[in-house]
């Protein structure tokens, strides 16, 4: 097998792994008031390893849209912490 075929096989294998990984993620987009978002970010940071997140653009400057993703094996632990957070901070799951 020549080098270009090996490279093509490695690329295909990597792409298949990435697609599989994407399908094994949980995904939420939440909306929270801007003045409460600092606490949400603090809690998400403290859940190190359970999820990763990013802020999305929003037309409404009074809210923060936060995109949250994580692996399915961490979902139950994340959900426990997230449900407690929702009791403290106004959060809407979109």
Secondary structure, 3 states (H helix, E strand, C coil): CCHHHHHHHHHHHHHHHHHHHHHCEEEEEEEEEHHHHHHHHHHHHHCECCEEEEEECCCCCCEEEEEEEEEHHHHHHHHHHHHHHHHHCCEEEC
